[in-house]
């Protein structure tokens, strides 16, 4: 499978970066092809501006968006790794979605409703947040986050969300806790996507 990993965290020494490394290693060790888009390293310009809208209306994709859309089109699976800041995505990732998951590429609207143009792809989301997870659960934040990403983004464009991992209490735990989380990430990746050989076998049956 071709995997596209979209990563948004400014600190290369963060726990999010350790998650990124675990995901990439787990996929590559099982024979998958992986492309990583580190939005901060790329200095991605996240603001959807008037010029973008005019270009889309004219059927002309802006130069910095075209390669991102090509990578998404080529991907069998898309994984997003990012921290939860103020109940949502870092601004650079929200802007990536605004600009790259554009009308005419990721979705279209017609008299019958929404046409999901990225159907057939799988999606995995991995989030971290500082608040303990049980508090997020009690507040309804966990389900809310899944609604605004799994449903409002992935499902809206046809991507099947096969997993969504949320790790709370980041910044307050011991090494054992973080190692356990990384083990969970590795196991989830292998369970969801398997080896390249097993994917081929599944498609044969």
C-alpha angles and dihedrals in degrees: 000000000000109000125196115197116196109197128188120182126109097212118079089197095054127116087246088062090051088053090050092052091048093051094048094046092047093050096044092046088058095051101262126139113238133195119185124204107195100192096198093047089049090049087226113199103232104185115106101215139184092264090057092052092049091049092050091048089053092049092247116128114213113251097246093049098048097073091048091053091047091054091049091049091052095047124099091191134023124203122190119198119187144128123256109246118183092344096308149049126312108268092248091059094043087053091048089056092045093053105030102037088060132164109271093028108050098018143356134200126225140156090284093053132252121003109209104215098182095057116144096043126109126225135204125185124196119188137178130196136175096230114088110262095237089060091051088049092051092048092050090242095125094057090040092055091051091050094051094047112021093041107021095044114017100032092040091063096037101262113141110228104221096173144005118189120191120188118192134190093043111171095029105066137090125251091263091061093052093046089052091052092050089050088053090051092051093047092047093051092049092044094048100041106017121189124324088248093054090050090054090050092050091053090051092058 
